[in-house]
Every structure is written in structure tokens, then in C-alpha cells.
């Protein structure tokens, strides 16, 4: 039997927990990091768990079982892990952070030159690129016809990466 490798399983919307249950039923090693969320509806407070990485479950699946995973219509695609040793170290870090109980939030990874869209504040909808993520000064908005740009200081939580 061929060796099982770790995969990033991109699920259909809102199917992460169902897909993790399918992996468990198929006896596949997997990890779905869940975090607690609290919602307030008037006077009521509801607590529930939600996936940390929306749309993704990490799994070690033997090649013989891959076709079975697509049969339930819960999976959009499988993404191969290039460097398993690095991936497993990062997954161990995620497990430790989730288990710590500290409050956490997901942030996009911004790199120099990455195109972004401003999704909050008075500049909502404008697009630019990240100036220097190691010393974040903001986002550069281009005025191509003048061959110049405007450096605007924008909080990272108001930026959305563009592909």
C-alpha cells in the first residue's frame, strides 16, 4: 500500500466539521483547528466552535482512500503539502496556540509588493500594494500616469489581499 501523505483539504462552504467526521469514519488522521466564538443576540449569549481556517481541514490520507473523500460532495479540492516536515512543525505550532486558550485572530500574510484592497474606512474599495511588511508604513496607491505613488498609512485589519 502506498504511503499516506499530509494534504490540505479545501472543503465546500460550511462543510469543515462534516468533512472531519467523514475522515474520522474513514480512519484517516486529521486535524481541524476549532476556536470558540461568542455571539450576542439581544440578551442571549450563544457560544459555539468554528473552524480557525475557514474552508480547510488538514489530513493524512492514503492514496487508496482519496476517491472516497470526493463521494460525499463535501470536498472542493485536495492541495498537496510540499515540505511535510515544515508543515508538521507549523501544524504543531497551531495546535499549541489553539490549546493555549489565548484569544487569537487570523491575519493575512502581507509581503512586499502584494496587491491589496482597502476594505474599511473612508478609502474603502481602493487598491494598492504593500510597501514594506517588515517596517509597515502603509499601502502605496499608484498614480500610473504620473509614475508616482501615494503612501497611505492603513491598519492591517482594513486590508484584504488580492490574488
C-alpha positions in Angstrom: 0.0 0.0 0.0 1.3 3.5 -0.9 2.3 5.8 2.0 -0.2 8.4 3.2 0.9 12.0 2.9 -0.5 15.1 4.5 -2.9 17.1 2.4 -4.7 20.4 2.9 -8.4 19.6 2.2 -10.3 22.6 0.8 -13.9 21.9 1.7 -17.1 23.2 0.3 -18.5 26.2 2.2 -19.6 25.4 5.8 -18.6 21.7 5.5 -15.4 21.5 7.6 -16.9 19.7 10.6 -18.9 17.2 8.3 -15.7 16.5 6.4 -13.7 16.0 9.6 -16.4 13.5 10.7 -16.0 11.7 7.3 -12.2 11.5 7.8 -12.8 10.0 11.3 -15.2 7.5 9.9 -12.6 6.5 7.2 -9.9 6.2 10.0 -7.8 9.0 8.4 -5.5 11.0 10.7 -6.7 14.7 10.5 -6.8 18.0 12.3 -9.5 20.6 12.2 -8.5 23.5 14.5 -11.6 24.9 16.2 -11.9 28.1 18.2 -14.7 29.3 20.4 -16.9 32.1 19.2 -19.4 34.1 21.2 -22.3 35.8 19.7 -24.8 38.1 21.4 -28.4 38.2 20.2 -30.2 40.8 22.4 -30.0 39.4 25.9 -28.9 35.9 24.8 -25.3 34.8 24.5 -24.5 31.8 22.3 -21.2 30.0 22.4 -20.1 27.7 19.6 -17.0 26.4 18.0 -15.9 27.4 14.5 -13.0 26.4 12.2 -9.9 28.6 12.7 -9.1 28.3 9.0 -12.5 28.6 7.2 -12.8 26.0 4.5 -9.8 23.9 5.4 -9.1 20.6 7.2 -5.6 19.0 7.4 -5.5 15.3 6.7 -3.1 12.4 6.2 -4.9 10.3 3.6 -3.7 7.1 1.9 -4.0 7.3 -1.9 -6.5 4.4 -1.9 -9.0 6.5 0.1 -8.7 9.8 -1.8 -11.5 8.9 -4.3 -13.9 8.0 -1.4 -13.4 11.6 0.1 -14.9 13.1 -3.0 -18.0 10.9 -3.0 -19.8 12.9 -0.2 -19.6 16.2 -2.1 -18.0 17.9 0.9 -14.6 18.4 -0.7 -13.7 21.1 -3.3 -10.1 20.0 -3.8 -7.0 18.5 -2.3 -3.8 20.5 -2.0 -0.5 18.6 -1.8 1.9 19.7 1.0 5.3 20.4 -0.5 7.5 20.3 2.6 5.9 17.9 5.1 8.5 18.5 7.9 7.9 22.2 7.8 4.1 21.7 7.6 4.1 19.4 10.6 6.1 21.9 12.7 3.7 24.7 11.7 0.7 22.4 12.5 2.2 21.7 15.9 2.5 25.4 16.5 -1.2 25.9 15.5 -2.2 23.1 17.9 -0.2 24.7 20.8 -1.7 28.1 20.1 -5.3 26.8 19.9 -4.8 24.7 23.1 -3.3 27.7 25.0 -6.7 29.3 25.2 -5.3 32.7 24.3 -7.5 34.9 22.1 -6.4 34.8 18.5 -7.4 36.0 15.2 -6.4 35.2 11.6 -4.4 37.7 9.8 -3.3 37.6 6.1 0.4 37.4 5.4 1.4 40.5 3.7 4.6 40.6 1.6 6.3 43.5 -0.2 4.6 44.2 -3.4 1.4 42.2 -2.6 -1.7 43.8 -4.1 -4.3 44.6 -1.5 -7.8 46.2 -1.4 -8.8 48.5 1.4 -12.0 47.1 3.0 -12.6 49.6 5.7 -12.6 53.3 6.5 -13.0 56.3 4.1 -10.7 54.7 1.5 -12.9 51.5 1.2 -12.6 49.9 -2.2 -9.2 51.5 -3.3 -6.4 49.1 -4.3 -2.7 49.4 -3.9 0.3 47.3 -2.9 2.2 46.7 0.4 5.2 49.0 0.8 7.3 47.0 3.3 5.8 44.5 5.7 8.9 44.3 7.9 8.5 48.0 8.6 4.9 48.6 7.8 4.4 52.2 6.7 1.2 51.6 4.8 -0.1 50.9 1.3 1.1 52.6 -1.8 -1.7 53.7 -4.1 -0.4 54.1 -7.7 -1.0 57.1 -10.0 0.5 55.3 -13.0 0.1 58.2 -15.5 2.4 60.3 -13.3 4.7 57.4 -12.5 4.2 58.2 -8.8 2.5 56.6 -5.8 0.9 57.8 -2.6 2.0 56.1 0.6 -1.1 55.9 2.9 -0.9 54.5 6.5 -3.8 51.9 6.8 -4.2 49.5 9.7 -3.7 45.9 8.5 -7.2 44.8 9.6 -8.6 47.1 6.9 -6.6 45.4 4.1 -7.6 42.3 2.1 -5.1 40.6 -0.1 -5.8 40.3 -3.8 -4.7 37.3 -5.8 
